Each structure stands twice: as structure tokens, then as C-alpha cells.
Amino acid sequence: MSAGWKILWLAVATFAAAFGAARWLVPDVVPVGYAEEPQASWAVLTAFLLRAIELVAAWVAAIALAVMCGAWARKRPRRPLS
């Protein structure tokens, strides 16, 4: 279980770092979509990369949490139904 917690917290830290970097480096840039004014290509690519990192980290955290919950439920003692 400790390995699962390490993966979960590493994914959460990665998500937070990418989220913060996106807000700090390219605050007004949307990675994909229509914008009111033209955007620099480096800013769009940076925003796209940071958003991709955020999404991958969020999925890793969700999968790690699901696996740990499944392991916890499997380890729980079972009571007879009747």
C-alpha cells in the first residue's frame, strides 16, 4: 500500500506543478480552441503540453486511488450473510 500512496502523491504533486506552471507561464492562452486575438505558437504549444501533463497526472492519481481502494476492499474481513 505504501507504493500506491507514493504514486498517488507523486501524481498529485505533478498535477499541481503543471497546473501552477500553466497559470504562471501562459495565463491567458487556451491550448485548443478559438481565441479572440491571435496567440503566439510557443504559448499555445506550452499550454497544450502543460494541459496534457495535468490530464495524465490526474488519470494516474485516479487509477492509483482505484487500485488502492480495491486492495483495501479485498483485504477487509468478510462477514457471513446469514
N, CA, C and O atoms as a MOPAC input file, in Angstrom:
PM7 MOZYME 1SCF
protein

 N      0.81400 1    -1.19800 1     0.00000 1
 C      0.00000 1     0.00000 1     0.00000 1
 C      0.85900 1     1.26400 1     0.00000 1
 O      0.43500 1     2.29400 1    -0.52400 1
 N      2.04800 1     1.20200 1     0.57400 1
 C      2.86500 1     2.42700 1     0.60400 1
 C      3.30500 1     2.83000 1    -0.80500 1
 O      3.43900 1     4.02000 1    -1.09100 1
 N      3.52800 1     1.86900 1    -1.67400 1
 C      3.88500 1     2.21100 1    -3.05900 1
 C      2.71800 1     2.90800 1    -3.74900 1
 O      2.91800 1     3.83700 1    -4.53200 1
 N      1.51000 1     2.46300 1    -3.45900 1
 C      0.33400 1     3.11600 1    -4.02400 1
 C      0.19500 1     4.55000 1    -3.57400 1
 O     -0.14700 1     5.43100 1    -4.36200 1
 N      0.46600 1     4.78100 1    -2.28900 1
 C      0.39300 1     6.15800 1    -1.77000 1
 C      1.46800 1     7.03300 1    -2.39900 1
 O      1.22700 1     8.20200 1    -2.69900 1
 N      2.66100 1     6.46300 1    -2.59800 1
 C      3.73700 1     7.23200 1    -3.22400 1
 C      3.35500 1     7.63600 1    -4.64400 1
 O      3.56600 1     8.78100 1    -5.04400 1
 N      2.79700 1     6.70400 1    -5.40100 1
 C      2.37600 1     7.01000 1    -6.77000 1
 C      1.27500 1     8.06700 1    -6.75900 1
 O      1.29000 1     8.99900 1    -7.56300 1
 N      0.32300 1     7.91500 1    -5.84600 1
 C     -0.77500 1     8.88500 1    -5.76000 1
 C     -0.24800 1    10.28300 1    -5.46000 1
 O     -0.61700 1    11.23800 1    -6.14300 1
 N      0.59500 1    10.41700 1    -4.46700 1
 C      1.09000 1    11.74100 1    -4.08900 1
 C      2.03400 1    12.31600 1    -5.13300 1
 O      2.07600 1    13.53200 1    -5.31700 1
 N      2.79400 1    11.46600 1    -5.82300 1
 C      3.64100 1    11.94700 1    -6.91000 1
 C      2.78800 1    12.47700 1    -8.05800 1
 O      3.11200 1    13.50500 1    -8.65400 1
 N      1.70500 1    11.77900 1    -8.36500 1
 C      0.80600 1    12.24700 1    -9.42200 1
 C      0.11900 1    13.55200 1    -9.02600 1
 O     -0.04000 1    14.44600 1    -9.85700 1
 N     -0.28500 1    13.66500 1    -7.76900 1
 C     -0.91800 1    14.90000 1    -7.30200 1
 C      0.08100 1    16.06500 1    -7.34700 1
 O     -0.27500 1    17.17700 1    -7.73700 1
 N      1.32100 1    15.80400 1    -6.95000 1
 C      2.34300 1    16.85700 1    -6.99600 1
 C      2.64200 1    17.27000 1    -8.43800 1
 O      2.82900 1    18.45500 1    -8.71700 1
 N      2.68900 1    16.30100 1    -9.35100 1
 C      2.92100 1    16.60300 1   -10.75900 1
 C      1.77300 1    17.42500 1   -11.32400 1
 O      1.99300 1    18.38800 1   -12.06000 1
 N      0.55100 1    17.04400 1   -10.97900 1
 C     -0.61500 1    17.80500 1   -11.42100 1
 C     -0.55200 1    19.24000 1   -10.91200 1
 O     -0.77400 1    20.18600 1   -11.66800 1
 N     -0.24800 1    19.39400 1    -9.62900 1
 C     -0.19000 1    20.74000 1    -9.04300 1
 C      0.91100 1    21.57900 1    -9.68300 1
 O      0.72000 1    22.77000 1    -9.92600 1
 N      2.06300 1    20.96600 1    -9.95800 1
 C      3.16200 1    21.70500 1   -10.58400 1
 C      2.79700 1    22.13600 1   -12.00300 1
 O      3.06100 1    23.27400 1   -12.39100 1
 N      2.19900 1    21.24600 1   -12.77000 1
 C      1.80800 1    21.59400 1   -14.14000 1
 C      0.69700 1    22.64300 1   -14.14000 1
 O      0.70500 1    23.55400 1   -14.96700 1
 N     -0.24400 1    22.52000 1   -13.22800 1
 C     -1.32700 1    23.49500 1   -13.11800 1
 C     -0.77600 1    24.88000 1   -12.77200 1
 O     -1.14700 1    25.88200 1   -13.38300 1
 N      0.11000 1    24.91200 1   -11.78600 1
 C      0.71500 1    26.18200 1   -11.39300 1
 C      1.57600 1    26.77400 1   -12.48700 1
 O      1.56200 1    27.98600 1   -12.70100 1
 N      2.32400 1    25.93800 1   -13.18200 1
 C      3.17300 1    26.43500 1   -14.27000 1
 C      2.32600 1    26.99100 1   -15.41000 1
 O      2.68600 1    27.99700 1   -16.02200 1
 N      1.21100 1    26.34200 1   -15.69200 1
 C      0.33700 1    26.83500 1   -16.75900 1
 C     -0.24800 1    28.18900 1   -16.39200 1
 O     -0.34800 1    29.07300 1   -17.24300 1
 N     -0.63100 1    28.35500 1   -15.15200 1
 C     -1.21100 1    29.63500 1   -14.72800 1
 C     -0.14900 1    30.72900 1   -14.65400 1
 O     -0.45800 1    31.90700 1   -14.83100 1
 N      1.09100 1    30.34900 1   -14.39600 1
 C      2.16700 1    31.31600 1   -14.26100 1
 C      2.76600 1    31.68700 1   -15.61700 1
 O      2.99500 1    32.86500 1   -15.89000 1
 N      3.02400 1    30.68100 1   -16.47600 1
 C      3.69600 1    30.93200 1   -17.75100 1
 C      2.76100 1    31.45400 1   -18.84000 1
 O      3.08600 1    32.41400 1   -19.53900 1
 N      1.60800 1    30.82200 1   -18.97700 1
 C      0.67900 1    31.17700 1   -20.05500 1
 C     -0.73000 1    31.33600 1   -19.48200 1
 O     -1.58800 1    30.48700 1   -19.72400 1
 N     -0.98200 1    32.40600 1   -18.72800 1
 C     -2.26700 1    32.53700 1   -18.03300 1
 C     -3.47000 1    32.76600 1   -18.94700 1
 O     -4.57000 1    32.31600 1   -18.62500 1
 N     -3.29600 1    33.44300 1   -20.06300 1
 C     -4.43500 1    33.80200 1   -20.91000 1
 C     -4.48600 1    33.01900 1   -22.21000 1
 O     -5.17700 1    33.42100 1   -23.14600 1
 N     -3.76900 1    31.91300 1   -22.28200 1
 C     -3.70700 1    31.14400 1   -23.52000 1
 C     -4.51900 1    29.87100 1   -23.34000 1
 O     -4.42100 1    29.19000 1   -22.31900 1
 N     -5.31800 1    29.56600 1   -24.34400 1
 C     -6.06200 1    28.31500 1   -24.33900 1
 C     -5.32500 1    27.32200 1   -25.22500 1
 O     -4.90000 1    27.69000 1   -26.32000 1
 N     -5.15800 1    26.06800 1   -24.79000 1
 C     -4.37800 1    25.13100 1   -25.58500 1
 C     -5.03000 1    24.78900 1   -26.91900 1
 O     -4.33500 1    24.67400 1   -27.92800 1
 N     -6.32800 1    24.62700 1   -26.94200 1
 C     -7.02900 1    24.30200 1   -28.18200 1
 C     -8.33700 1    25.06900 1   -28.16900 1
 O     -9.03400 1    25.09200 1   -27.15500 1
 N     -8.66800 1    25.67900 1   -29.25600 1
 C     -9.93800 1    26.38900 1   -29.33000 1
 C     -9.78700 1    27.74200 1   -29.99200 1
 O     -8.70400 1    28.13200 1   -30.43100 1
 N    -10.88100 1    28.43100 1   -30.04900 1
 C    -10.90000 1    29.73800 1   -30.68500 1
 C    -10.56500 1    30.81700 1   -29.66200 1
 O    -11.00600 1    30.75900 1   -28.51400 1
 N     -9.80100 1    31.77500 1   -30.08100 1
 C     -9.41900 1    32.88100 1   -29.21100 1
 C     -9.85800 1    34.18700 1   -29.85800 1
 O    -10.03800 1    34.27100 1   -31.07300 1
 N    -10.02300 1    35.17600 1   -29.03900 1
 C    -10.43500 1    36.48600 1   -29.53200 1
 C     -9.33200 1    37.13200 1   -30.37300 1
 O     -9.61800 1    37.83100 1   -31.34500 1
 N     -8.09700 1    36.90200 1   -30.00600 1
 C     -6.98100 1    37.51300 1   -30.71200 1
 C     -5.94500 1    36.43400 1   -31.01700 1
 O     -5.95800 1    35.38200 1   -30.37800 1
 N     -5.06100 1    36.66400 1   -31.96500 1
 C     -4.02900 1    35.67400 1   -32.28300 1
 C     -3.11600 1    35.41800 1   -31.08800 1
 O     -2.82800 1    36.31400 1   -30.29400 1
 N     -2.67500 1    34.18000 1   -30.98600 1
 C     -1.80500 1    33.79500 1   -29.87600 1
 C     -0.47800 1    33.30900 1   -30.44100 1
 O     -0.42200 1    32.77300 1   -31.54800 1
 N      0.58300 1    33.49900 1   -29.67500 1
 C      1.90600 1    33.04000 1   -30.09600 1
 C      1.91900 1    31.50900 1   -30.11700 1
 O      1.33900 1    30.85600 1   -29.25000 1
 N      2.58600 1    30.96000 1   -31.11300 1
 C      2.58800 1    29.49800 1   -31.23900 1
 C      3.30900 1    28.83900 1   -30.07400 1
 O      2.90200 1    27.76000 1   -29.64400 1
 N      4.37600 1    29.45500 1   -29.54400 1
 C      5.07000 1    28.85700 1   -28.40700 1
 C      4.15100 1    28.80700 1   -27.18900 1
 O      4.21600 1    27.86300 1   -26.40100 1
 N      3.30900 1    29.80400 1   -27.03300 1
 C      2.40200 1    29.83300 1   -25.88200 1
 C      1.32200 1    28.77100 1   -26.01900 1
 O      0.95500 1    28.12700 1   -25.03600 1
 N      0.81400 1    28.58800 1   -27.22500 1
 C     -0.21100 1    27.56800 1   -27.44600 1
 C      0.37800 1    26.17700 1   -27.22500 1
 O     -0.25300 1    25.33000 1   -26.59300 1
 N      1.58300 1    25.93700 1   -27.74000 1
 C      2.22700 1    24.63800 1   -27.55900 1
 C      2.57600 1    24.37700 1   -26.09300 1
 O      2.44100 1    23.25100 1   -25.61400 1
 N      3.01800 1    25.40400 1   -25.38900 1
 C      3.31800 1    25.26000 1   -23.96100 1
 C      2.05000 1    24.95600 1   -23.17500 1
 O      2.04800 1    24.08600 1   -22.30400 1
 N      0.98700 1    25.66400 1   -23.47800 1
 C     -0.28300 1    25.41500 1   -22.79100 1
 C     -0.79100 1    24.01000 1   -23.08700 1
 O     -1.30900 1    23.33800 1   -22.19600 1
 N     -0.64800 1    23.56300 1   -24.32700 1
 C     -1.07500 1    22.21100 1   -24.70100 1
 C     -0.26600 1    21.16500 1   -23.95400 1
 O     -0.83500 1    20.20400 1   -23.43700 1
 N      1.05300 1    21.33000 1   -23.88600 1
 C      1.91100 1    20.38600 1   -23.17800 1
 C      1.57800 1    20.32500 1   -21.69300 1
 O      1.47000 1    19.23800 1   -21.12400 1
 N      1.41600 1    21.48500 1   -21.06300 1
 C      1.10700 1    21.51200 1   -19.63200 1
 C     -0.26500 1    20.91000 1   -19.35100 1
 O     -0.45100 1    20.23400 1   -18.33900 1
 N     -1.22700 1    21.15100 1   -20.23800 1
 C     -2.56100 1    20.55500 1   -20.05800 1
 C     -2.49100 1    19.03900 1   -20.20700 1
 O     -3.16300 1    18.31500 1   -19.47200 1
 N     -1.68700 1    18.55100 1   -21.14600 1
 C     -1.52400 1    17.11000 1   -21.31700 1
 C     -0.90100 1    16.48000 1   -20.07400 1
 O     -1.31700 1    15.40200 1   -19.64900 1
 N      0.09500 1    17.14700 1   -19.49200 1
 C      0.71600 1    16.64700 1   -18.26800 1
 C     -0.30200 1    16.62000 1   -17.13500 1
 O     -0.34900 1    15.65900 1   -16.36600 1
 N     -1.11800 1    17.66800 1   -17.02500 1
 C     -2.15800 1    17.70800 1   -15.99700 1
 C     -3.11700 1    16.52600 1   -16.13600 1
 O     -3.42800 1    15.85200 1   -15.15400 1
 N     -3.57900 1    16.28100 1   -17.35200 1
 C     -4.55900 1    15.21200 1   -17.56200 1
 C     -3.96900 1    13.82600 1   -17.29600 1
 O     -4.63500 1    12.97300 1   -16.70900 1
 N     -2.73400 1    13.60100 1   -17.71900 1
 C     -2.09800 1    12.30800 1   -17.46700 1
 C     -1.89400 1    12.10000 1   -15.96300 1
 O     -2.14300 1    11.01000 1   -15.44700 1
 N     -1.44600 1    13.13400 1   -15.26900 1
 C     -1.24200 1    13.02200 1   -13.82300 1
 C     -2.55900 1    12.77800 1   -13.09700 1
 O     -2.60400 1    12.01300 1   -12.13400 1
 N     -3.62100 1    13.41700 1   -13.54700 1
 C     -4.92500 1    13.19700 1   -12.91500 1
 C     -5.39900 1    11.76000 1   -13.12800 1
 O     -5.93300 1    11.14400 1   -12.20600 1
 N     -5.21100 1    11.22300 1   -14.33000 1
 C     -5.60000 1     9.83500 1   -14.57500 1
 C     -4.75700 1     8.85400 1   -13.76600 1
 O     -5.28300 1     7.86900 1   -13.24700 1
 N     -3.47300 1     9.11000 1   -13.65700 1
 C     -2.61000 1     8.23600 1   -12.84700 1
 C     -3.06200 1     8.25600 1   -11.39400 1
 O     -3.12300 1     7.20900 1   -10.75000 1
 N     -3.38000 1     9.43200 1   -10.87400 1
 C     -3.85200 1     9.53300 1    -9.49400 1
 C     -5.18000 1     8.79200 1    -9.31700 1
 O     -5.37200 1     8.09500 1    -8.32000 1
 N     -6.08800 1     8.93800 1   -10.27200 1
 C     -7.38400 1     8.25900 1   -10.17200 1
 C     -7.22800 1     6.74100 1   -10.23600 1
 O     -7.88100 1     6.02000 1    -9.48200 1
 N     -6.37100 1     6.25500 1   -11.12400 1
 C     -6.15300 1     4.81100 1   -11.23000 1
 C     -5.48000 1     4.28300 1    -9.98000 1
 O     -5.86100 1     3.22300 1    -9.48500 1
 N     -4.48600 1     4.99300 1    -9.45300 1
 C     -3.81900 1     4.56000 1    -8.22800 1
 C     -4.80500 1     4.50600 1    -7.06700 1
 O     -4.77000 1     3.57200 1    -6.26700 1
 N     -5.67400 1     5.49200 1    -6.97200 1
 C     -6.66900 1     5.50100 1    -5.89800 1
 C     -7.65000 1     4.34000 1    -6.04700 1
 O     -8.01800 1     3.70400 1    -5.05900 1
 N     -8.07000 1     4.06700 1    -7.27000 1
 C     -8.99400 1     2.94400 1    -7.50300 1
 C     -8.34900 1     1.61100 1    -7.15900 1
 O     -8.99000 1     0.74800 1    -6.55900 1
 N     -7.09000 1     1.43500 1    -7.53300 1
 C     -6.38900 1     0.18100 1    -7.21600 1
 C     -6.20900 1     0.03700 1    -5.71300 1
 O     -6.37600 1    -1.05800 1    -5.17500 1
 N     -5.87200 1     1.12000 1    -5.02800 1
 C     -5.69800 1     1.04100 1    -3.57500 1
 C     -7.02400 1     0.76500 1    -2.86800 1
 O     -7.05500 1     0.02300 1    -1.88600 1
 N     -8.11400 1     1.35000 1    -3.35200 1
 C     -9.42700 1     1.06200 1    -2.76600 1
 C     -9.80900 1    -0.40100 1    -3.00000 1
 O    -10.37300 1    -1.04800 1    -2.11700 1
 N     -9.50300 1    -0.91500 1    -4.18300 1
 C     -9.77300 1    -2.32500 1    -4.46700 1
 C     -8.94700 1    -3.24800 1    -3.58300 1
 O     -9.45800 1    -4.25700 1    -3.09700 1
 N     -7.68700 1    -2.91900 1    -3.37200 1
 C     -6.83900 1    -3.73000 1    -2.49200 1
 C     -7.32800 1    -3.66900 1    -1.05000 1
 O     -7.30900 1    -4.67100 1    -0.33500 1
 N     -7.76700 1    -2.48300 1    -0.62700 1
 C     -8.29700 1    -2.35000 1     0.72800 1
 C     -9.57600 1    -3.16300 1     0.89000 1
 O     -9.75100 1    -3.84200 1     1.90100 1
 N    -10.47100 1    -3.10100 1    -0.09300 1
 C    -11.73100 1    -3.85100 1    -0.01500 1
 C    -11.47900 1    -5.34700 1    -0.04100 1
 O    -12.19200 1    -6.10900 1     0.61200 1
 N    -10.48100 1    -5.77000 1    -0.78200 1
 C    -10.17600 1    -7.19800 1    -0.85200 1
 C     -9.56600 1    -7.70200 1     0.45400 1
 O     -9.77900 1    -8.85100 1     0.84000 1
 N     -8.81300 1    -6.84900 1     1.12800 1
 C     -8.15800 1    -7.24300 1     2.37300 1
 C     -9.11600 1    -7.21000 1     3.55800 1
 O     -8.86100 1    -7.84800 1     4.58000 1
 N    -10.21700 1    -6.47200 1     3.43000 1
 C    -11.18200 1    -6.35200 1     4.51900 1
 C    -11.75300 1    -7.70900 1     4.89800 1
 O    -12.01800 1    -8.53400 1     4.02300 1
 N    -11.94500 1    -7.94900 1     6.17800 1
 C    -12.55800 1    -9.23400 1     6.57100 1
 C    -14.01100 1    -9.29000 1     6.15100 1
 O    -14.73500 1    -8.29800 1     6.23400 1
 N    -14.42300 1   -10.44900 1     5.70500 1
 C    -15.80900 1   -10.63400 1     5.23800 1
 C    -16.65000 1   -11.27600 1     6.33800 1
 O    -16.19300 1   -12.15400 1     7.07000 1
 N    -17.88800 1   -10.81100 1     6.42700 1
 C    -18.82400 1   -11.41300 1     7.38100 1
 C    -19.78600 1   -12.29600 1     6.60900 1
 O    -20.14100 1   -11.97700 1     5.47400 1
 N    -20.21200 1   -13.39700 1     7.20100 1
 C    -21.20600 1   -14.22900 1     6.50700 1
 C    -22.54100 1   -13.49300 1     6.38700 1
 O    -22.89400 1   -12.69100 1     7.25100 1
 N    -23.28100 1   -13.77100 1     5.30600 1
 C    -24.54700 1   -13.08000 1     5.06100 1
 C    -25.61500 1   -13.48000 1     6.06900 1
 O    -26.39700 1   -12.62700 1     6.48900 1
 N    -25.67700 1   -14.72900 1     6.46800 1
 C    -26.69300 1   -15.15300 1     7.43300 1
 C    -26.09300 1   -15.76900 1     8.65800 1
 O    -26.82100 1   -16.17500 1     9.56300 1

